Structure formats: C-alpha cells, structure tokens
C-alpha cells in the first residue's frame, strides 16, 4: 500500500527537481538557472533522506531532519537571488 503512494510521489519530486518547468514551477527553474548548485543541493538532500529512511528504523524522522538541515542553504540561495534582482 505504501508503494502505491510513495512511488508516484517520488516521481513527482524528481520531476520537480530535474524539470521544474514541466510542473510550472517557474521560480524554482529560474533559481536553478541562476545557481546550478541548488539542483545538486536538493537532489542530495532527497537522496540522503531516502537512504536514511531505508536504512534506519526511525521512520520518517531521517528525511524530516535532512529537509530541516537544507533550509539554511535554501535561504542563502533565495537571498542571493533577491539581492541580484534588487541591484
């Protein structure tokens, strides 16, 4: 039952990271064009969370912590983008 929900969700997330324009995520596409490290950062956070979820018996806490640690980097990327637009 979990695979029925998890697999389409995983495909959706990977599509959002690799081809955000297909899902009309134009802000994410622009941010990835301006800072190529953002895509690698998001994919590494997703991969780390999935591997931690699969290898650990703590359940969803590992992906939640991985996403929580990604936030400061996201804020840095978005702050740089806004500063470049204001200049």
Backbone as JSON Lines, residues from 0, in Angstrom:
{"i":0,"aa":"X","n":[0.82,-1.2,0.0],"ca":[0.0,0.0,0.0],"c":[0.86,1.26,0.0]}
{"i":1,"aa":"X","n":[1.95,1.24,0.76],"ca":[2.81,2.41,0.82],"c":[3.46,2.68,-0.53]}
{"i":2,"aa":"X","n":[3.81,1.62,-1.26],"ca":[4.45,1.78,-2.56],"c":[3.51,2.5,-3.53]}
{"i":3,"aa":"X","n":[2.22,2.26,-3.41],"ca":[1.24,2.89,-4.29],"c":[1.27,4.41,-4.12]}
{"i":4,"aa":"X","n":[1.51,4.88,-2.92],"ca":[1.58,6.32,-2.66],"c":[3.0,6.85,-2.84]}
{"i":5,"aa":"X","n":[3.99,6.1,-2.36],"ca":[5.36,6.59,-2.35],"c":[5.97,6.69,-3.74]}
{"i":6,"aa":"X","n":[5.71,5.76,-4.6],"ca":[6.32,5.77,-5.92],"c":[5.88,6.97,-6.77]}
{"i":7,"aa":"X","n":[4.59,7.25,-6.9],"ca":[4.2,8.45,-7.66],"c":[4.71,9.75,-7.02]}
{"i":8,"aa":"X","n":[4.74,9.79,-5.69],"ca":[5.25,10.97,-5.01],"c":[6.74,11.17,-5.31]}
{"i":9,"aa":"X","n":[7.49,10.08,-5.31],"ca":[8.91,10.15,-5.64],"c":[9.13,10.61,-7.07]}
{"i":10,"aa":"X","n":[8.33,10.1,-7.99],"ca":[8.43,10.53,-9.4],"c":[8.1,12.01,-9.52]}
{"i":11,"aa":"X","n":[7.11,12.47,-8.8],"ca":[6.73,13.88,-8.83],"c":[7.86,14.76,-8.29]}
{"i":12,"aa":"X","n":[8.47,14.36,-7.2],"ca":[9.56,15.15,-6.61],"c":[10.77,15.18,-7.53]}
{"i":13,"aa":"X","n":[11.12,14.04,-8.1],"ca":[12.26,14.0,-9.02],"c":[11.99,14.85,-10.26]}
{"i":14,"aa":"X","n":[10.78,14.79,-10.77],"ca":[10.41,15.63,-11.92],"c":[10.5,17.11,-11.55]}
{"i":15,"aa":"X","n":[10.07,17.46,-10.36],"ca":[10.15,18.85,-9.92],"c":[11.59,19.33,-9.82]}
{"i":16,"aa":"X","n":[12.49,18.45,-9.42],"ca":[13.89,18.84,-9.28],"c":[14.61,18.89,-10.62]}
{"i":17,"aa":"X","n":[14.34,17.93,-11.49],"ca":[15.07,17.83,-12.74],"c":[14.47,18.74,-13.82]}
{"i":18,"aa":"X","n":[13.16,18.76,-13.94],"ca":[12.47,19.56,-14.96],"c":[11.33,20.37,-14.33]}
{"i":19,"aa":"X","n":[11.63,21.41,-13.56],"ca":[10.57,22.16,-12.87],"c":[9.6,22.87,-13.82]}
{"i":20,"aa":"X","n":[10.02,23.15,-15.04],"ca":[9.11,23.82,-15.99],"c":[7.92,22.94,-16.37]}
{"i":21,"aa":"X","n":[8.12,21.62,-16.37],"ca":[7.01,20.72,-16.7],"c":[5.87,20.83,-15.7]}
{"i":22,"aa":"X","n":[6.19,21.16,-14.46],"ca":[5.17,21.28,-13.42],"c":[4.82,22.75,-13.13]}
{"i":23,"aa":"X","n":[5.27,23.63,-14.03],"ca":[5.02,25.07,-13.9],"c":[5.59,25.65,-12.61]}
{"i":24,"aa":"X","n":[6.75,25.17,-12.22],"ca":[7.46,25.7,-11.07],"c":[8.52,26.67,-11.59]}
{"i":25,"aa":"X","n":[8.06,27.79,-12.1],"ca":[8.93,28.72,-12.8],"c":[9.96,29.37,-11.87]}
{"i":26,"aa":"X","n":[9.57,29.65,-10.63],"ca":[10.53,30.25,-9.69],"c":[11.67,29.29,-9.39]}
{"i":27,"aa":"X","n":[11.35,28.02,-9.23],"ca":[12.39,27.02,-8.99],"c":[13.28,26.87,-10.22]}
{"i":28,"aa":"X","n":[12.71,26.92,-11.4],"ca":[13.51,26.82,-12.62],"c":[14.47,28.0,-12.75]}
{"i":29,"aa":"X","n":[13.98,29.21,-12.45],"ca":[14.86,30.38,-12.51],"c":[15.96,30.29,-11.47]}
{"i":30,"aa":"X","n":[15.61,29.84,-10.27],"ca":[16.62,29.72,-9.22],"c":[17.68,28.69,-9.59]}
{"i":31,"aa":"X","n":[17.28,27.61,-10.22],"ca":[18.24,26.59,-10.63],"c":[19.12,27.09,-11.76]}
{"i":32,"aa":"X","n":[18.59,27.94,-12.63],"ca":[19.4,28.51,-13.7],"c":[20.42,29.49,-13.16]}
{"i":33,"aa":"X","n":[20.03,30.26,-12.15],"ca":[20.93,31.26,-11.58],"c":[22.0,30.64,-10.71]}
{"i":34,"aa":"X","n":[21.67,29.56,-10.02],"ca":[22.63,28.9,-9.14],"c":[22.56,27.4,-9.38]}
{"i":35,"aa":"X","n":[23.45,26.86,-10.2],"ca":[23.42,25.44,-10.52],"c":[23.62,24.53,-9.31]}
{"i":36,"aa":"X","n":[24.19,25.05,-8.24],"ca":[24.4,24.24,-7.04],"c":[23.08,23.9,-6.34]}
{"i":37,"aa":"X","n":[22.05,24.68,-6.61],"ca":[20.76,24.44,-5.96],"c":[20.19,23.08,-6.32]}
{"i":38,"aa":"X","n":[20.24,22.71,-7.58],"ca":[19.72,21.41,-8.01],"c":[20.49,20.28,-7.32]}
{"i":39,"aa":"X","n":[21.8,20.39,-7.28],"ca":[22.61,19.36,-6.61],"c":[22.29,19.31,-5.12]}
{"i":40,"aa":"X","n":[22.07,20.46,-4.51],"ca":[21.73,20.51,-3.09],"c":[20.4,19.8,-2.81]}
{"i":41,"aa":"X","n":[19.41,20.08,-3.63],"ca":[18.1,19.48,-3.42],"c":[18.11,17.97,-3.68]}
{"i":42,"aa":"X","n":[18.82,17.56,-4.73],"ca":[18.89,16.13,-5.04],"c":[19.66,15.39,-3.94]}
{"i":43,"aa":"X","n":[20.73,16.0,-3.43],"ca":[21.48,15.34,-2.36],"c":[20.66,15.24,-1.07]}
{"i":44,"aa":"X","n":[19.87,16.26,-0.77],"ca":[19.01,16.19,0.41],"c":[17.95,15.09,0.25]}
{"i":45,"aa":"X","n":[17.39,14.98,-0.94],"ca":[16.4,13.93,-1.2],"c":[17.03,12.55,-1.1]}
{"i":46,"aa":"X","n":[18.21,12.39,-1.7],"ca":[18.89,11.09,-1.68],"c":[19.27,10.7,-0.26]}
{"i":47,"aa":"X","n":[19.81,11.64,0.49],"ca":[20.18,11.36,1.88],"c":[18.96,10.97,2.7]}
{"i":48,"aa":"X","n":[17.87,11.69,2.51],"ca":[16.66,11.35,3.25],"c":[16.11,9.98,2.9]}
{"i":49,"aa":"X","n":[16.13,9.64,1.63],"ca":[15.62,8.33,1.22],"c":[16.51,7.19,1.7]}
{"i":50,"aa":"X","n":[17.83,7.38,1.6],"ca":[18.74,6.34,2.1],"c":[18.63,6.19,3.61]}
{"i":51,"aa":"X","n":[18.52,7.3,4.31],"ca":[18.35,7.24,5.76],"c":[17.03,6.59,6.15]}
{"i":52,"aa":"X","n":[15.99,6.88,5.4],"ca":[14.69,6.25,5.66],"c":[14.75,4.75,5.45]}
{"i":53,"aa":"X","n":[15.46,4.32,4.4],"ca":[15.54,2.9,4.1],"c":[16.44,2.15,5.07]}
{"i":54,"aa":"X","n":[17.5,2.8,5.55],"ca":[18.48,2.1,6.38],"c":[18.2,2.18,7.87]}
{"i":55,"aa":"X","n":[17.36,3.09,8.29],"ca":[17.16,3.32,9.71],"c":[15.76,2.87,10.12]}
{"i":56,"aa":"X","n":[15.62,2.49,11.37],"ca":[14.31,2.07,11.86],"c":[13.53,3.22,12.5]}
{"i":57,"aa":"X","n":[14.01,4.44,12.36],"ca":[13.35,5.59,12.98],"c":[12.19,6.14,12.15]}
{"i":58,"aa":"X","n":[12.0,5.62,10.97],"ca":[10.87,6.05,10.16],"c":[11.14,7.35,9.44]}
{"i":59,"aa":"X","n":[10.16,8.23,9.45],"ca":[10.24,9.45,8.66],"c":[11.07,10.55,9.31]}
{"i":60,"aa":"X","n":[11.61,10.31,10.48],"ca":[12.39,11.35,11.15],"c":[13.67,11.68,10.38]}
{"i":61,"aa":"X","n":[14.27,10.7,9.73],"ca":[15.53,10.95,9.0],"c":[15.29,11.89,7.81]}
{"i":62,"aa":"X","n":[14.29,11.65,6.95],"ca":[14.04,12.63,5.87],"c":[13.63,14.0,6.42]}
{"i":63,"aa":"X","n":[12.91,14.02,7.52],"ca":[12.5,15.3,8.1],"c":[13.71,16.1,8.57]}
{"i":64,"aa":"X","n":[14.65,15.44,9.19],"ca":[15.87,16.13,9.63],"c":[16.69,16.57,8.43]}
{"i":65,"aa":"X","n":[16.78,15.74,7.39],"ca":[17.52,16.11,6.19],"c":[16.91,17.36,5.55]}
{"i":66,"aa":"X","n":[15.61,17.43,5.49],"ca":[14.96,18.61,4.92],"c":[15.14,19.83,5.82]}
{"i":67,"aa":"X","n":[15.16,19.61,7.12],"ca":[15.39,20.71,8.05],"c":[16.77,21.3,7.93]}
{"i":68,"aa":"X","n":[17.75,20.48,7.67],"ca":[19.12,20.97,7.52],"c":[19.35,21.63,6.17]}
{"i":69,"aa":"X","n":[18.48,21.41,5.24],"ca":[18.58,22.02,3.92],"c":[18.12,23.47,3.95]}
{"i":70,"aa":"X","n":[17.3,23.83,4.9],"ca":[16.68,25.16,4.93],"c":[17.67,26.32,4.93]}
{"i":71,"aa":"X","n":[18.73,26.32,5.75],"ca":[19.66,27.47,5.7],"c":[20.28,27.66,4.32]}
{"i":72,"aa":"X","n":[20.6,26.59,3.64],"ca":[21.16,26.71,2.3],"c":[20.13,27.29,1.33]}
{"i":73,"aa":"X","n":[18.88,26.86,1.47],"ca":[17.82,27.41,0.62],"c":[17.68,28.91,0.84]}
{"i":74,"aa":"X","n":[17.7,29.31,2.1],"ca":[17.55,30.74,2.4],"c":[18.7,31.54,1.81]}
{"i":75,"aa":"X","n":[19.89,30.99,1.86],"ca":[21.04,31.67,1.29],"c":[20.87,31.84,-0.22]}
{"i":76,"aa":"X","n":[20.43,30.79,-0.89],"ca":[20.24,30.86,-2.35],"c":[19.18,31.88,-2.71]}
{"i":77,"aa":"X","n":[18.04,31.86,-2.0],"ca":[16.97,32.8,-2.3],"c":[17.38,34.23,-1.96]}
{"i":78,"aa":"X","n":[18.13,34.43,-0.88],"ca":[18.58,35.78,-0.52],"c":[19.52,36.33,-1.58]}
{"i":79,"aa":"X","n":[20.42,35.49,-2.1],"ca":[21.3,35.93,-3.18],"c":[20.5,36.32,-4.41]}
{"i":80,"aa":"X","n":[19.5,35.53,-4.71],"ca":[18.69,35.8,-5.9],"c":[17.95,37.13,-5.76]}
{"i":81,"aa":"X","n":[17.38,37.38,-4.58],"ca":[16.66,38.64,-4.37],"c":[17.61,39.82,-4.4]}
{"i":82,"aa":"X","n":[18.81,39.65,-3.87],"ca":[19.78,40.74,-3.89],"c":[20.2,41.06,-5.33]}
{"i":83,"aa":"X","n":[20.35,40.02,-6.15],"ca":[20.71,40.25,-7.55],"c":[19.6,40.94,-8.32]}
{"i":84,"aa":"X","n":[18.35,40.63,-7.99],"ca":[17.22,41.3,-8.66],"c":[17.1,42.74,-8.23]}
{"i":85,"aa":"X","n":[17.42,43.04,-6.97],"ca":[17.3,44.41,-6.46],"c":[18.41,45.31,-7.0]}
{"i":86,"aa":"X","n":[19.53,44.71,-7.34],"ca":[20.67,45.53,-7.81],"c":[20.54,45.96,-9.24]}
